[in-house]
Amino acid sequence: ANTCWAVAQLLLPDQQQQRQQWQQLLPDKIYRSVQTLLDTFIASAAAQLQYYKPQEVANIVSACAKLQIRSKPLILAVSSYITSNSHLLHPRDVFELLVGFVQLKCTPEAAVMHALVHRLGQVRDMLQPYELVAVAWALVRLAEPQNPNTAAAAAARAAAVDVSCECISAVHQLL
């Protein structure tokens, strides 16, 4: 999981100038080799996800989101992991998973959203203000009109309102 995250950081740094330098330095053959390695790693991770720690699962989703790798087997494995292990997720894990789902343009199943929203309700007091804002944004994005009638969208809408109220309260306390 950490290797996948590190490769994402190396191949797609946040700074535009660094990204352009990396693209010039890496020949296409090496880039394709790294892509093949990542595909193999992600397939292996999907098959063995039940042995991963929650942070490692969140790291894989974050790395895939950054690299825009949409692996259906991995998403299914992550969904299964979340529904059975949501009680183990730390606040940062919930944050990374929700934001990762949005960046992958992947709406989780209703059971997954309910598990994440339930865990979010338990840990939201431990999130940093910027994480609360990002979680509210992710929940709103997951509740957008492409799936207006699904249970997952309804759960996301309800949680987004709740988290948005938390954000407003936090801002008022700071002022």
MODELLER restraints for C-alpha pairs under 7 A, 6 or more apart:
rsr = mdl.restraints
at = mdl.atoms
rsr.add(forms.Gaussian(group=physical.xy_distance, feature=features.Distance(at['CA:1:A'], at['CA:56:A']), mean=5.23, stdev=0.5))
rsr.add(forms.Gaussian(group=physical.xy_distance, feature=features.Distance(at['CA:1:A'], at['CA:59:A']), mean=6.00, stdev=0.5))
rsr.add(forms.Gaussian(group=physical.xy_distance, feature=features.Distance(at['CA:1:A'], at['CA:60:A']), mean=5.27, stdev=0.5))
rsr.add(forms.Gaussian(group=physical.xy_distance, feature=features.Distance(at['CA:2:A'], at['CA:56:A']), mean=6.91, stdev=0.5))
rsr.add(forms.Gaussian(group=physical.xy_distance, feature=features.Distance(at['CA:2:A'], at['CA:59:A']), mean=6.71, stdev=0.5))
rsr.add(forms.Gaussian(group=physical.xy_distance, feature=features.Distance(at['CA:4:A'], at['CA:38:A']), mean=6.93, stdev=0.5))
rsr.add(forms.Gaussian(group=physical.xy_distance, feature=features.Distance(at['CA:4:A'], at['CA:60:A']), mean=6.44, stdev=0.5))
rsr.add(forms.Gaussian(group=physical.xy_distance, feature=features.Distance(at['CA:4:A'], at['CA:63:A']), mean=6.11, stdev=0.5))
rsr.add(forms.Gaussian(group=physical.xy_distance, feature=features.Distance(at['CA:5:A'], at['CA:59:A']), mean=6.06, stdev=0.5))
rsr.add(forms.Gaussian(group=physical.xy_distance, feature=features.Distance(at['CA:5:A'], at['CA:60:A']), mean=6.42, stdev=0.5))
rsr.add(forms.Gaussian(group=physical.xy_distance, feature=features.Distance(at['CA:5:A'], at['CA:63:A']), mean=4.70, stdev=0.5))
rsr.add(forms.Gaussian(group=physical.xy_distance, feature=features.Distance(at['CA:8:A'], at['CA:63:A']), mean=5.51, stdev=0.5))
rsr.add(forms.Gaussian(group=physical.xy_distance, feature=features.Distance(at['CA:8:A'], at['CA:66:A']), mean=6.40, stdev=0.5))
rsr.add(forms.Gaussian(group=physical.xy_distance, feature=features.Distance(at['CA:8:A'], at['CA:67:A']), mean=6.01, stdev=0.5))
rsr.add(forms.Gaussian(group=physical.xy_distance, feature=features.Distance(at['CA:11:A'], at['CA:22:A']), mean=6.77, stdev=0.5))
rsr.add(forms.Gaussian(group=physical.xy_distance, feature=features.Distance(at['CA:12:A'], at['CA:19:A']), mean=5.77, stdev=0.5))
rsr.add(forms.Gaussian(group=physical.xy_distance, feature=features.Distance(at['CA:13:A'], at['CA:19:A']), mean=5.56, stdev=0.5))
rsr.add(forms.Gaussian(group=physical.xy_distance, feature=features.Distance(at['CA:42:A'], at['CA:74:A']), mean=6.89, stdev=0.5))
rsr.add(forms.Gaussian(group=physical.xy_distance, feature=features.Distance(at['CA:43:A'], at['CA:74:A']), mean=6.92, stdev=0.5))
rsr.add(forms.Gaussian(group=physical.xy_distance, feature=features.Distance(at['CA:46:A'], at['CA:73:A']), mean=6.13, stdev=0.5))
rsr.add(forms.Gaussian(group=physical.xy_distance, feature=features.Distance(at['CA:46:A'], at['CA:74:A']), mean=4.57, stdev=0.5))
rsr.add(forms.Gaussian(group=physical.xy_distance, feature=features.Distance(at['CA:46:A'], at['CA:77:A']), mean=5.59, stdev=0.5))
rsr.add(forms.Gaussian(group=physical.xy_distance, feature=features.Distance(at['CA:49:A'], at['CA:77:A']), mean=6.57, stdev=0.5))
rsr.add(forms.Gaussian(group=physical.xy_distance, feature=features.Distance(at['CA:50:A'], at['CA:81:A']), mean=6.50, stdev=0.5))
rsr.add(forms.Gaussian(group=physical.xy_distance, feature=features.Distance(at['CA:54:A'], at['CA:88:A']), mean=6.68, stdev=0.5))
rsr.add(forms.Gaussian(group=physical.xy_distance, feature=features.Distance(at['CA:54:A'], at['CA:89:A']), mean=5.70, stdev=0.5))
rsr.add(forms.Gaussian(group=physical.xy_distance, feature=features.Distance(at['CA:54:A'], at['CA:93:A']), mean=6.78, stdev=0.5))
rsr.add(forms.Gaussian(group=physical.xy_distance, feature=features.Distance(at['CA:55:A'], at['CA:93:A']), mean=5.84, stdev=0.5))
rsr.add(forms.Gaussian(group=physical.xy_distance, feature=features.Distance(at['CA:58:A'], at['CA:93:A']), mean=5.42, stdev=0.5))
rsr.add(forms.Gaussian(group=physical.xy_distance, feature=features.Distance(at['CA:58:A'], at['CA:96:A']), mean=5.81, stdev=0.5))
rsr.add(forms.Gaussian(group=physical.xy_distance, feature=features.Distance(at['CA:58:A'], at['CA:97:A']), mean=5.54, stdev=0.5))
rsr.add(forms.Gaussian(group=physical.xy_distance, feature=features.Distance(at['CA:61:A'], at['CA:97:A']), mean=6.44, stdev=0.5))
rsr.add(forms.Gaussian(group=physical.xy_distance, feature=features.Distance(at['CA:61:A'], at['CA:100:A']), mean=5.74, stdev=0.5))
rsr.add(forms.Gaussian(group=physical.xy_distance, feature=features.Distance(at['CA:62:A'], at['CA:96:A']), mean=6.31, stdev=0.5))
rsr.add(forms.Gaussian(group=physical.xy_distance, feature=features.Distance(at['CA:62:A'], at['CA:100:A']), mean=5.28, stdev=0.5))
rsr.add(forms.Gaussian(group=physical.xy_distance, feature=features.Distance(at['CA:64:A'], at['CA:70:A']), mean=6.92, stdev=0.5))
rsr.add(forms.Gaussian(group=physical.xy_distance, feature=features.Distance(at['CA:65:A'], at['CA:100:A']), mean=5.39, stdev=0.5))
rsr.add(forms.Gaussian(group=physical.xy_distance, feature=features.Distance(at['CA:65:A'], at['CA:103:A']), mean=5.45, stdev=0.5))
rsr.add(forms.Gaussian(group=physical.xy_distance, feature=features.Distance(at['CA:65:A'], at['CA:104:A']), mean=5.19, stdev=0.5))
rsr.add(forms.Gaussian(group=physical.xy_distance, feature=features.Distance(at['CA:68:A'], at['CA:104:A']), mean=6.30, stdev=0.5))
rsr.add(forms.Gaussian(group=physical.xy_distance, feature=features.Distance(at['CA:70:A'], at['CA:104:A']), mean=6.45, stdev=0.5))
rsr.add(forms.Gaussian(group=physical.xy_distance, feature=features.Distance(at['CA:79:A'], at['CA:112:A']), mean=5.90, stdev=0.5))
rsr.add(forms.Gaussian(group=physical.xy_distance, feature=features.Distance(at['CA:82:A'], at['CA:112:A']), mean=6.28, stdev=0.5))
rsr.add(forms.Gaussian(group=physical.xy_distance, feature=features.Distance(at['CA:82:A'], at['CA:115:A']), mean=6.93, stdev=0.5))
rsr.add(forms.Gaussian(group=physical.xy_distance, feature=features.Distance(at['CA:83:A'], at['CA:111:A']), mean=6.60, stdev=0.5))
rsr.add(forms.Gaussian(group=physical.xy_distance, feature=features.Distance(at['CA:83:A'], at['CA:112:A']), mean=5.51, stdev=0.5))
rsr.add(forms.Gaussian(group=physical.xy_distance, feature=features.Distance(at['CA:83:A'], at['CA:115:A']), mean=5.85, stdev=0.5))
rsr.add(forms.Gaussian(group=physical.xy_distance, feature=features.Distance(at['CA:86:A'], at['CA:115:A']), mean=6.02, stdev=0.5))
rsr.add(forms.Gaussian(group=physical.xy_distance, feature=features.Distance(at['CA:86:A'], at['CA:116:A']), mean=6.64, stdev=0.5))
rsr.add(forms.Gaussian(group=physical.xy_distance, feature=features.Distance(at['CA:86:A'], at['CA:119:A']), mean=6.44, stdev=0.5))
rsr.add(forms.Gaussian(group=physical.xy_distance, feature=features.Distance(at['CA:87:A'], at['CA:119:A']), mean=6.53, stdev=0.5))
rsr.add(forms.Gaussian(group=physical.xy_distance, feature=features.Distance(at['CA:91:A'], at['CA:123:A']), mean=5.54, stdev=0.5))
rsr.add(forms.Gaussian(group=physical.xy_distance, feature=features.Distance(at['CA:91:A'], at['CA:124:A']), mean=6.79, stdev=0.5))
rsr.add(forms.Gaussian(group=physical.xy_distance, feature=features.Distance(at['CA:91:A'], at['CA:126:A']), mean=6.40, stdev=0.5))
rsr.add(forms.Gaussian(group=physical.xy_distance, feature=features.Distance(at['CA:91:A'], at['CA:127:A']), mean=5.96, stdev=0.5))
rsr.add(forms.Gaussian(group=physical.xy_distance, feature=features.Distance(at['CA:94:A'], at['CA:116:A']), mean=6.57, stdev=0.5))
rsr.add(forms.Gaussian(group=physical.xy_distance, feature=features.Distance(at['CA:94:A'], at['CA:120:A']), mean=6.67, stdev=0.5))
rsr.add(forms.Gaussian(group=physical.xy_distance, feature=features.Distance(at['CA:95:A'], at['CA:131:A']), mean=6.51, stdev=0.5))
rsr.add(forms.Gaussian(group=physical.xy_distance, feature=features.Distance(at['CA:95:A'], at['CA:135:A']), mean=5.86, stdev=0.5))
rsr.add(forms.Gaussian(group=physical.xy_distance, feature=features.Distance(at['CA:98:A'], at['CA:135:A']), mean=6.71, stdev=0.5))
rsr.add(forms.Gaussian(group=physical.xy_distance, feature=features.Distance(at['CA:98:A'], at['CA:138:A']), mean=5.97, stdev=0.5))
rsr.add(forms.Gaussian(group=physical.xy_distance, feature=features.Distance(at['CA:99:A'], at['CA:135:A']), mean=6.81, stdev=0.5))
rsr.add(forms.Gaussian(group=physical.xy_distance, feature=features.Distance(at['CA:99:A'], at['CA:138:A']), mean=5.43, stdev=0.5))
rsr.add(forms.Gaussian(group=physical.xy_distance, feature=features.Distance(at['CA:101:A'], at['CA:107:A']), mean=6.54, stdev=0.5))
rsr.add(forms.Gaussian(group=physical.xy_distance, feature=features.Distance(at['CA:102:A'], at['CA:138:A']), mean=6.07, stdev=0.5))
rsr.add(forms.Gaussian(group=physical.xy_distance, feature=features.Distance(at['CA:102:A'], at['CA:141:A']), mean=6.68, stdev=0.5))
rsr.add(forms.Gaussian(group=physical.xy_distance, feature=features.Distance(at['CA:102:A'], at['CA:142:A']), mean=6.49, stdev=0.5))
rsr.add(forms.Gaussian(group=physical.xy_distance, feature=features.Distance(at['CA:107:A'], at['CA:142:A']), mean=6.08, stdev=0.5))
rsr.add(forms.Gaussian(group=physical.xy_distance, feature=features.Distance(at['CA:108:A'], at['CA:152:A']), mean=6.99, stdev=0.5))
rsr.add(forms.Gaussian(group=physical.xy_distance, feature=features.Distance(at['CA:109:A'], at['CA:152:A']), mean=6.04, stdev=0.5))
rsr.add(forms.Gaussian(group=physical.xy_distance, feature=features.Distance(at['CA:110:A'], at['CA:151:A']), mean=5.29, stdev=0.5))
rsr.add(forms.Gaussian(group=physical.xy_distance, feature=features.Distance(at['CA:110:A'], at['CA:152:A']), mean=3.96, stdev=0.5))
rsr.add(forms.Gaussian(group=physical.xy_distance, feature=features.Distance(at['CA:113:A'], at['CA:152:A']), mean=5.51, stdev=0.5))
rsr.add(forms.Gaussian(group=physical.xy_distance, feature=features.Distance(at['CA:113:A'], at['CA:155:A']), mean=6.58, stdev=0.5))
rsr.add(forms.Gaussian(group=physical.xy_distance, feature=features.Distance(at['CA:113:A'], at['CA:156:A']), mean=6.93, stdev=0.5))
rsr.add(forms.Gaussian(group=physical.xy_distance, feature=features.Distance(at['CA:114:A'], at['CA:155:A']), mean=6.30, stdev=0.5))
rsr.add(forms.Gaussian(group=physical.xy_distance, feature=features.Distance(at['CA:117:A'], at['CA:159:A']), mean=6.34, stdev=0.5))
rsr.add(forms.Gaussian(group=physical.xy_distance, feature=features.Distance(at['CA:132:A'], at['CA:163:A']), mean=6.85, stdev=0.5))
rsr.add(forms.Gaussian(group=physical.xy_distance, feature=features.Distance(at['CA:132:A'], at['CA:167:A']), mean=6.44, stdev=0.5))
rsr.add(forms.Gaussian(group=physical.xy_distance, feature=features.Distance(at['CA:133:A'], at['CA:167:A']), mean=6.51, stdev=0.5))
rsr.add(forms.Gaussian(group=physical.xy_distance, feature=features.Distance(at['CA:136:A'], at['CA:160:A']), mean=5.03, stdev=0.5))
rsr.add(forms.Gaussian(group=physical.xy_distance, feature=features.Distance(at['CA:136:A'], at['CA:163:A']), mean=5.67, stdev=0.5))
rsr.add(forms.Gaussian(group=physical.xy_distance, feature=features.Distance(at['CA:136:A'], at['CA:164:A']), mean=5.85, stdev=0.5))
rsr.add(forms.Gaussian(group=physical.xy_distance, feature=features.Distance(at['CA:139:A'], at['CA:156:A']), mean=4.96, stdev=0.5))
rsr.add(forms.Gaussian(group=physical.xy_distance, feature=features.Distance(at['CA:139:A'], at['CA:157:A']), mean=6.59, stdev=0.5))
rsr.add(forms.Gaussian(group=physical.xy_distance, feature=features.Distance(at['CA:139:A'], at['CA:159:A']), mean=6.84, stdev=0.5))
rsr.add(forms.Gaussian(group=physical.xy_distance, feature=features.Distance(at['CA:139:A'], at['CA:160:A']), mean=5.15, stdev=0.5))
rsr.add(forms.Gaussian(group=physical.xy_distance, feature=features.Distance(at['CA:140:A'], at['CA:156:A']), mean=6.63, stdev=0.5))
rsr.add(forms.Gaussian(group=physical.xy_distance, feature=features.Distance(at['CA:140:A'], at['CA:157:A']), mean=6.19, stdev=0.5))
rsr.add(forms.Gaussian(group=physical.xy_distance, feature=features.Distance(at['CA:140:A'], at['CA:160:A']), mean=5.73, stdev=0.5))
rsr.add(forms.Gaussian(group=physical.xy_distance, feature=features.Distance(at['CA:142:A'], at['CA:153:A']), mean=6.28, stdev=0.5))
rsr.add(forms.Gaussian(group=physical.xy_distance, feature=features.Distance(at['CA:142:A'], at['CA:156:A']), mean=6.24, stdev=0.5))
rsr.add(forms.Gaussian(group=physical.xy_distance, feature=features.Distance(at['CA:143:A'], at['CA:153:A']), mean=4.20, stdev=0.5))
rsr.add(forms.Gaussian(group=physical.xy_distance, feature=features.Distance(at['CA:143:A'], at['CA:154:A']), mean=6.72, stdev=0.5))
rsr.add(forms.Gaussian(group=physical.xy_distance, feature=features.Distance(at['CA:143:A'], at['CA:156:A']), mean=5.29, stdev=0.5))
rsr.add(forms.Gaussian(group=physical.xy_distance, feature=features.Distance(at['CA:143:A'], at['CA:157:A']), mean=5.40, stdev=0.5))
rsr.add(forms.Gaussian(group=physical.xy_distance, feature=features.Distance(at['CA:147:A'], at['CA:153:A']), mean=6.28, stdev=0.5))
